[in-house]
C-alpha cells in the first residue's frame, strides 16, 4: 500500500509520531512518503506565493498515487 504522511510540528512531538508511523508501516511492507508541512510552506514562500496554491507537482504525484493520506498537526 502507498501512504503519504504530511505533518506540521512546532516542538518535534508530531514529527516524532509521524516518524514512528512511517517506521511501523514500512516494517509492514508499505511504501511511505513523509512530508514536513512547514518545509512545503517555505517552498511556496521562496517561489513568491502569497496565497493558498495547489500542491506542487513534486507533492501531487505522491498524493495521486497514495491509497492513504495521513495528516498530523500540532494543537495549541
C-alpha positions, 0 to 999 in steps of 0.5 A: 500500500502507498501512504503519504504522511504530511505533518506540521510540528512546532516542538518535534512531538508530531514529527516524532509520531509521524516518524514512528508511523512511517517506521511501523508501516514500512516494517509492514511492507508499505511504501511511505512518503513523509512530508514536513508541512512547514518545509512545503510552506517555505517552498511556496514562500521562496517561489513568491506565493502569497496565497493558498496554491495547489500542491506542487507537482513534486507533492501531487504525484505522491498524493495521486498515487497514495491509497492513504493520506495521513495528516498530523498537526500540532494543537495549541 
